[in-house]
Amino acid sequence: MKSLTSNPQLLVSQSRESVLKVEELTYSYPRQQPVLKNISFNLNVGDRFALMGATGSGKSTLLENIIGLKQPQQGQVWIRNIPVSHKTLLHIRRHIGFGFQDANDQLFMPTVIEDITFGPRNYGVPHAIAINKAQQLLIDFGLESYANSSVHELSGGQRRLAALAAILALEPDILILDEPTTGLDPAWRRRLAHILLQLPIQAMLIASHDLNWLGKVTKKALVMSGGSIFINADIEPLLKDSQTLERFNLPIGW
């Protein structure tokens, strides 16, 4: 099979309504070389993108720049045509659901159901509506018996599911997840894929090393290496291109 990277011209999505745009983004930690280098891509309505790359390629740093946790030295991120800045963060985060790599970073309330209702209540959703939504999400994620439990009583995989439920309770337009299958057994990885595919989300960006799972929930892939994006292409042929995957230290099936 011909390597996807044999042609220097990157494959790009057809122009549709953009919900997330990253343009010439460069980011460095203090007194270090750039971690991200001139990153540019679009997510349009209907896009489900995988963010792939070996450990240290810059995936998590890119996601944190997109949602405004970090501020780039150069370039710009737009969410629904609104530039991401300190002044716009409260507004744009209403549209984005972001799942951290470590679920413990998102769970801080005394009980699981309080974690799930925290976001909606913070945005003025009536208590009864927030509770009903949370209870349904707990059922969807098999956590209904833990509603009034502390998150410390959950396994690592269950905490990840609880954190995702808290994200989905806000009904975001854009879903951005960092390693969402960590700690999940095969049955739950399958169930999570089913849940994600049923969501009324405008666009999705998922960073993961779980390549086979990504092939089931996403349509396109961005491949990073050394802080740059080298591939923007359909994921199905990419996952069949062992030569390209090996080139970027992403051996399939391992």
Summary of the structure (lengths in Angstrom):
residues: 254
radius of gyration: 18.3
end to end distance: 20.6
largest distance: 56.1
contacts: 791
relative contact order: 0.19
helix: 35%
strand: 25%
